[in-house]
């Protein structure tokens, strides 16, 4: 049975999960974590970007609770995951996909599941054994819990929007939030909150892409219409294709070599990635460590060579 397209519903909350391919780690050290957070923060700072309410970086996967606005969630996730994957591969001298082909996304019924998901996501490091206690979680730099209990917020996290659901007074809100999270320790693993599996979710809506009751599920599906979507080619795919076609390695394409064959392959990559994924030259330059101007020159050089070939 073919997999269903993800649901993109601006204004509604989405629990987004991205996992390493074959369960492999996607973070190996502090620079990896910081690189991911820098990219996420940069994307969230853009006009019309989704809003972030909860997040956690685990060794081999990521949890984000997002509310898309003007910017399509798939666009932001493509930029985040492909950009991070390219730099990760360069740092660790590896090739191939880093993430599973599809990130998972559950559309969430706010009234029933919003706070449950904030708690579930932020407790992930404790439940997984990465941290020993809630006290450690309050100072953990790679989950959003710390910001909600008074630490400096990172990556544009919507701290007040979460705390205001507990109390209008900040101190009382933080105290109530702490108690709420502590109560979640004894709940065990809430699979329905984190896995798009099976035909039904906890709310009984009947669609594995939606975490909510039947009324909510029917309303979401009615808004989606009958349009079919397909996965777009990724920047990693294009890199691999250009490498196979030209015989130039991925490292050479993303490197600083200036031989004619390498330059031609690099220009082909820049142009294809720009056209086929919608990535801007600035984004591509940031991924490959080159300048925006270099990307433009590479494309112009490739087109000039093609024009001369056509004339002769």
C-alpha positions as CSV (number, residue, x, y, z in Angstrom):
1,X,0.0,0.0,0.0
2,X,1.6,3.3,-1.0
3,X,2.3,5.7,1.8
4,X,0.1,8.7,2.1
5,X,1.5,12.2,1.6
6,X,2.1,14.3,4.7
7,X,-0.5,16.8,5.7
8,X,0.5,20.4,5.7
9,X,-2.0,22.5,7.6
10,X,-1.0,26.1,8.3
11,X,-2.1,27.4,11.7
12,X,-2.3,23.9,13.2
13,X,0.3,22.3,15.3
14,X,2.6,19.6,13.9
15,X,4.7,17.1,15.8
16,X,7.7,16.6,13.5
17,X,10.2,13.8,13.8
18,X,13.4,13.2,11.7
19,X,15.4,10.1,12.3
20,X,18.8,8.9,11.1
21,X,18.8,6.3,8.4
22,X,18.9,2.8,9.7
23,X,18.7,4.2,13.2
24,X,22.2,5.7,13.0
25,X,23.3,8.7,15.0
26,X,22.8,12.1,13.5
27,X,24.8,13.9,16.2
28,X,28.3,12.9,17.1
29,X,29.6,15.8,19.1
30,X,28.9,19.4,20.3
31,X,29.6,21.1,16.9
32,X,27.0,18.9,15.3
33,X,24.4,19.9,17.8
34,X,25.3,23.6,17.5
35,X,25.3,23.4,13.7
36,X,21.8,22.0,13.7
37,X,20.5,24.6,16.2
38,X,22.1,27.4,14.3
39,X,20.4,26.3,11.1
40,X,17.1,25.8,12.9
41,X,17.3,29.2,14.6
42,X,18.2,30.9,11.3
43,X,15.2,29.4,9.6
44,X,12.8,30.3,12.4
45,X,14.0,33.9,12.4
46,X,12.8,34.4,8.8
47,X,9.6,36.2,8.1
48,X,6.6,33.9,8.0
49,X,8.5,30.9,9.4
50,X,6.8,28.3,11.6
51,X,6.7,28.8,15.3
52,X,8.5,26.4,17.6
53,X,7.0,25.4,21.0
54,X,9.0,22.3,22.0
55,X,12.1,20.5,20.8
56,X,14.6,17.8,21.7
57,X,17.8,16.6,19.9
58,X,18.4,12.9,20.6
59,X,21.4,10.9,19.4
60,X,19.6,9.5,16.3
61,X,16.5,11.6,16.0
62,X,14.9,15.0,16.4
63,X,11.5,16.1,17.8
64,X,10.0,19.5,17.0
65,X,6.5,20.9,17.8
66,X,5.9,23.4,15.2
67,X,3.0,25.7,14.0
68,X,3.4,26.5,10.3
69,X,2.3,30.0,9.2
70,X,3.2,31.4,5.8
71,X,6.2,29.3,5.0
72,X,5.3,25.7,4.0
73,X,6.6,23.2,6.6
74,X,8.1,20.9,3.9
75,X,10.1,23.8,2.6
76,X,11.6,24.6,6.0
77,X,12.3,21.0,6.8
78,X,14.0,20.5,3.4
79,X,16.3,23.4,4.0
80,X,17.0,22.3,7.6
81,X,17.7,18.6,7.0
82,X,19.5,18.8,3.7
83,X,21.7,21.7,4.8
84,X,22.6,19.9,8.0
85,X,23.2,16.6,6.2
86,X,25.6,18.1,3.7
87,X,27.7,19.8,6.4
88,X,27.6,16.7,8.6
89,X,28.9,14.5,5.7
90,X,31.7,17.0,5.1
91,X,32.8,17.2,8.7
92,X,32.8,13.5,9.2
93,X,34.1,12.5,5.7
94,X,31.1,10.4,4.8
95,X,28.7,10.1,1.9
96,X,25.1,9.1,1.4
97,X,21.9,9.9,3.1
98,X,21.9,10.9,6.8
99,X,18.2,11.0,7.4
100,X,15.4,8.6,6.5
101,X,13.9,9.7,3.2
102,X,10.7,11.0,4.9
103,X,10.5,12.9,8.1
104,X,7.3,12.1,10.0
105,X,4.7,14.7,10.8
106,X,1.5,14.4,12.9
107,X,-1.1,17.2,12.7
108,X,-2.1,17.7,16.4
109,X,-5.4,18.6,17.9
110,X,-4.4,21.5,20.2
111,X,-6.9,21.3,23.0
112,X,-6.2,17.7,23.8
113,X,-2.6,17.1,22.9
114,X,-0.6,20.4,22.8
115,X,0.6,20.3,26.4
116,X,0.9,16.5,26.3
117,X,3.3,16.9,23.4
118,X,5.3,19.6,25.1
119,X,5.9,17.3,28.0
120,X,6.5,14.2,25.9
121,X,9.1,15.9,23.7
122,X,11.0,17.5,26.6
123,X,11.1,14.3,28.6
124,X,12.7,12.3,25.8
125,X,16.3,12.7,27.0
126,X,15.2,11.4,30.5
127,X,13.1,8.5,29.2
128,X,15.9,7.5,26.8
129,X,18.4,7.4,29.6
130,X,20.6,10.2,28.2
131,X,19.9,12.2,31.4
132,X,19.4,10.8,34.9
133,X,16.9,13.3,36.3
134,X,14.7,16.3,35.8
135,X,17.4,18.4,37.5
136,X,19.8,17.5,34.7
137,X,17.1,18.2,32.1
138,X,16.7,21.8,33.5
139,X,20.3,22.6,32.4
140,X,20.4,20.4,29.3
141,X,21.2,22.6,26.2
142,X,19.7,20.3,23.6
143,X,16.0,20.4,24.6
144,X,13.5,23.2,25.1
145,X,12.7,22.4,28.7
146,X,15.5,24.5,30.0
147,X,14.1,27.7,28.5
148,X,10.7,27.0,30.0
149,X,12.1,26.9,33.6
150,X,14.2,30.1,33.3
151,X,17.3,29.4,31.2
152,X,18.0,31.5,28.1
153,X,15.8,30.5,25.2
154,X,17.4,29.2,22.1
155,X,16.3,28.9,18.4
156,X,13.4,31.3,18.7
157,X,11.4,29.1,21.0
158,X,7.9,30.3,22.0
159,X,8.4,30.3,25.7
160,X,5.7,32.6,26.9
161,X,3.1,31.0,24.6
162,X,3.6,27.7,26.5
163,X,3.9,29.1,30.0
164,X,0.8,31.3,29.7
165,X,-1.3,28.1,29.5
166,X,-0.3,27.4,33.1
167,X,-0.7,30.8,34.7
168,X,-0.6,34.5,33.9
169,X,2.1,35.0,36.5
170,X,5.5,33.7,35.3
171,X,6.7,32.2,38.6
172,X,3.4,30.4,39.1
173,X,3.5,29.2,35.5
174,X,7.0,27.9,35.8
175,X,6.1,26.0,39.0
176,X,3.0,24.5,37.5
177,X,4.9,23.5,34.4
178,X,7.6,21.8,36.5
179,X,4.9,19.8,38.3
180,X,3.2,18.9,35.0
181,X,6.4,17.6,33.6
182,X,7.3,15.6,36.8
183,X,3.8,14.0,36.6
184,X,4.7,12.7,33.2
185,X,7.6,10.6,34.4
186,X,5.3,7.8,35.5
187,X,3.3,7.7,32.3
188,X,5.8,5.5,30.5
189,X,6.2,5.7,26.7
190,X,3.3,7.4,25.0
191,X,3.6,5.8,21.6
192,X,0.6,7.5,20.2
193,X,2.3,10.9,20.8
194,X,5.4,10.1,18.9
195,X,4.7,7.5,16.2
196,X,2.6,7.8,13.1
197,X,1.7,4.1,13.1
198,X,-1.5,2.1,12.7
199,X,-4.9,3.1,11.5
200,X,-6.0,5.0,14.5
201,X,-4.5,7.4,17.0
202,X,-5.4,7.9,20.6
203,X,-8.1,10.3,19.7
204,X,-9.9,7.7,17.5
205,X,-9.8,9.9,14.4
206,X,-8.8,7.0,12.2
207,X,-6.0,8.7,10.2
208,X,-2.3,7.8,11.2
209,X,-1.2,11.3,10.1
210,X,-3.5,13.1,12.6
211,X,-3.4,13.1,16.4
212,X,-6.9,14.0,17.4
213,X,-10.5,12.9,17.6
214,X,-12.8,12.1,14.7
215,X,-14.4,15.6,14.4
216,X,-10.9,17.2,14.3
217,X,-9.6,14.6,11.8
218,X,-12.6,15.0,9.5
219,X,-12.2,18.7,9.5
220,X,-8.5,18.5,8.7
221,X,-9.0,16.0,5.8
222,X,-11.8,18.1,4.4
223,X,-9.4,21.1,4.1
224,X,-6.8,19.0,2.3
225,X,-8.9,18.3,-0.7
226,X,-7.9,15.6,-3.1
227,X,-4.5,17.0,-4.2
228,X,-1.8,14.4,-4.4
229,X,1.8,15.3,-3.5
230,X,5.0,13.5,-4.1
231,X,8.4,13.8,-2.5
232,X,10.7,16.3,-4.1
233,X,14.2,15.3,-5.0
234,X,16.7,16.3,-2.3
235,X,20.0,18.1,-2.5
236,X,21.7,14.9,-1.4
237,X,20.1,13.0,-4.3
238,X,21.3,15.6,-6.7
239,X,24.8,15.5,-5.3
240,X,24.9,11.8,-5.7
241,X,23.5,11.9,-9.2
242,X,26.0,14.6,-10.4
243,X,28.9,12.6,-8.8
244,X,27.9,9.4,-10.6
245,X,27.3,11.2,-13.9
246,X,30.6,13.1,-13.9
247,X,32.9,10.8,-12.0
248,X,33.7,13.6,-9.6
249,X,33.4,12.7,-5.9
250,X,31.0,14.6,-3.6
251,X,33.9,15.9,-1.6
252,X,35.5,17.3,-4.7
253,X,32.2,18.9,-5.8
254,X,31.9,20.6,-2.4
255,X,35.6,21.3,-2.1
256,X,37.8,24.1,-3.4
257,X,39.4,22.4,-6.4
258,X,39.3,24.5,-9.6
259,X,40.1,22.0,-12.4
260,X,37.8,22.2,-15.4
261,X,36.1,18.9,-14.6
262,X,35.5,19.7,-11.0
263,X,34.3,23.2,-11.8
264,X,31.9,21.8,-14.4
265,X,30.5,19.3,-11.9
266,X,30.2,21.9,-9.2
267,X,28.3,24.2,-11.6
268,X,26.0,21.4,-12.6
269,X,25.2,20.7,-8.9
270,X,24.5,24.4,-8.1
271,X,22.2,24.8,-11.1
272,X,20.3,21.6,-10.6
273,X,19.9,22.1,-6.9
274,X,18.7,25.6,-7.5
275,X,16.2,24.7,-10.1
276,X,14.9,21.3,-8.8
277,X,14.7,21.9,-5.1
278,X,14.0,25.6,-4.9
279,X,17.1,26.2,-2.7
280,X,18.5,29.7,-3.1
281,X,22.2,30.2,-4.1
282,X,22.8,31.7,-0.7
283,X,21.5,28.5,1.0
284,X,23.6,26.3,-1.3
285,X,26.7,28.4,-0.7
286,X,26.2,28.0,3.0
287,X,25.9,24.3,2.7
288,X,29.0,23.9,0.7
289,X,31.1,26.5,2.4
290,X,31.3,28.7,-0.7
291,X,30.2,32.3,-1.4
292,X,27.0,33.3,-3.0
293,X,29.1,35.0,-5.8
294,X,31.0,31.8,-6.4
295,X,27.7,29.9,-6.9
296,X,26.5,32.5,-9.5
297,X,29.8,32.4,-11.3
298,X,29.8,28.6,-11.4
299,X,26.3,28.6,-13.0
300,X,27.2,31.4,-15.5
301,X,30.4,29.6,-16.5
302,X,28.5,26.3,-17.1
303,X,25.9,28.1,-19.3
304,X,28.7,29.9,-21.2
305,X,30.4,26.5,-21.9
306,X,27.1,25.0,-23.1
307,X,26.4,28.0,-25.4
308,X,29.9,27.7,-27.0
309,X,29.3,24.0,-27.5
310,X,26.0,24.7,-29.2
311,X,27.6,27.2,-31.6
312,X,30.3,24.9,-32.7
